Amino acid sequence: MADLDDLDLDIQFLTSVEFDEDWVNILKTEKVQNTSFGETGCVDLVHEHFTTNEAANSTSLVIGTQIVRCPSFVVQDSEYLANMAEVFENSEGLPVPEIVKIDDIKQIIIFSQILNKSESCDFELEMELRNIELELRIDLLVVSDLLGFNKLKPFILKSVKKSVDSTNWKLVYSRCSTIMGLSSILDHLLNFLLHHTANKQQHESLGNWTELVTSLFMERYLKQNVFEIPEEINFELVIDWASCNPDLEEDIFSLLSLIRFKIFRDVKEIQQAESDICQIGILSSENLHKISKKLKEAIEFKKTAWDFSTTPQLSGENVRLLNNTKNENQWPKLLGCASTVPDHPRSNKLLLLNDQFQSFPNFEIITMITLIRALSYSSNLHYRSSVFYIFYPKIFYPMPQLCQFNLDFKNCFHVLDLPPELKSINDRHRNRKNLVMICNVKNYLYLFSKDAFSKKNFDSVDKLKVYRIDLDLAIESCNQTLALENALLLKWEHFSDIPEIYLESGDNNFDYDVKAVEVGEDIFIVSNELCISLNVSTKVWSEKELAPPARNNPIVFGSDSALFVMGGTCMGQALVSGQKYNIETWEMELLPNIPDYILPDQDLKHYKGLHFKNSIYLYYSVHDWNVSAPFIVSGEKPVLILDLFLNQWTSKLFPYYSLYCLDRPIWL
């Protein structure tokens, strides 16, 4: 501090006029060259002093050793430059970060002019960006993020994302991965790699990509649940990353800890994984012991006797162990079609949409038929390894029943009769079936009466009641020992009541167009005239408004975060368009129309929808076992598939089928 006392500090405070005079002197001393950009972005060398009109409508930026004049609206479009203009009162000589080049400013002026002069500028900007090399577009993206060109940045961002492929993604990653404002680029690259890995044919084109990415990126890769990646492949990628980063032991241990060895296909693969970990020789003895413990637990789990069908009295402890393991792990799913077409070359197979065609060992035709029957009931849902469905007896009594087919047990089971409160004294005299809707949130099945939405059939306030039942207890009760233990626990719980203000006037088709679907923690009830939701955590009901067109009898289904509304008719015209609603913001995104070469008749009548991982599946479903038994049906109908990452439709043809999405059976 004593040394500071000897300093002779001559600090002067200047007015803006005095500052401008000093600034001109500095520019002359440093021999800074003046460059001017007009609204067209053209470069002109100009004199040191500008006319009054030029100065009034333009601003000067200091870029390296040059002064650049550009239209004032460019400063207004930039958060960074606008803030600097407030500091430099006359907006002259605004300093710009060294990373910004004159060519960048020139191009940004062109884009800003398009944005400021045209309301429908999307196509024009897209064409301008398409004519620029990817590396230069990345430069512009970095500059637009740095200078805060928030109106322009989304267009460049979209253009860069659309250009990513297996030959250039590493360039995009290296330039953008560390910039906080470009995190959406990192999200896109993650989905791009996952999409290619999930597609076995595309996976090989990526080569060894793990050498470039960080441990945080790998962690996100392993924790994702949007794309279906076999756990064995995830393990191989971690080993590849470890071989490229041998000095990062703790990161390697953390990544290996995320591998779910219990869902490997067989014991040999787990044993091979143990050998690979020991072979790389990176982990300390303590960390190696922890991973080895997980591997041994996985081997013991796989060696457990799991054939419930041949051992119906298998201990309840094993049943609970399996259910708990599924709850702790992201258990693999089977998405496919079950077919019983006679004399068809694939009639003895479960046709998988998320795997190669294969015959399951010990999968008898009677099990296939039982699965088909469960899938053919109009009210059904898929949870864990079970298809839960509503069975309506041919006689009025007893009550309709909740039943389940369990793929692990390879059998059907009665769960419970429906609550008697859903019936009224008039139902028997008017031959009502008491149709219901069921949906699944977390581990509960929720039950709604369709009569509540019809003034014609609504004659008891009890029909407003919403019931639920614990599905984990229902699956446990497939075991006889646990069924006795759970007898008092497995029951219908009155959960909520449908507010009468939402009930619509009845019509003859009320049981045809009312649908209940789950989206995250919300249940949506959608009909031609109504869209309401129930949040199961808060028990709060709310009304939602769907965007036009007004759809009659649309396909409605959900994912963890979005509601999908597709097809239907409008003024008698069949629709093949679709909408995706974000349930957090209720923002609507249009889905691409189904091309006529995918669906020639352009009619989605009798189709149902299912969201699984990165895709939407639309499948033909016209039969209801409560009406008829569709054992033998000829012909083929396409399964329509929308890849949500590529935003493209494809299709697959199958013989008569029923679509299912169930946990991979423990015996497979």
Secondary structure, DSSP 4 states (H G I P E B T S, - for coil): -HHHHT---------HHHHHHHHHHHHHHTTPEEEEE-TT--EEE--SS--HHHHHHEEEEEETTEEEEEEHHHHHH-HHHHHHHHHSTT--SEE--TT--HHHHHHHHHHHHHHHH-SS-HHHHHHHHHTS-HHHHHHHHHHHHHHT-TTTHHHHHHHHHHH--TTTHHHHHHHHTT-GGGHHHHHHHHHHHHHHHHSHHHHGGG-S-TTTS-HHHHHHHHH--SS---HHHHHHHHHHHHHH-TT-HHHHHHHHHT--GGGSSSHHHHHHHHHHHHHH--S-HHHHHHHHHHHHHHHHHHHS---TTT-TT--HHHHHHHHHHHHHTT--EEEEEE---TT-TTTTSEEESSS--BPPTT--HHHHHHHHHHHTSSSEEEETTEEEEEE--SSS-S--EEEEEETTTTEEEEEEEPPGGG--HHHHHTT----EEEEEETTEEEEEEGGGG-TTT---GGGGEEEEEEHHHHHHTTSHHHHHHTTTT---EEEEE--GGGPPPP-TTHHHH-EEEEETTEEEEE-SS-EEEEETTTTEEEE--PPSSP-BS-EEEE-SSEEEEE--EETTEE---EEEEETTT--EEEEPPPPTTTSTT---TTEEEEEETTEEEEEE----TTT-------SEEEEEEEETTTTEEEEEEEES-EEEEEEPPTT-
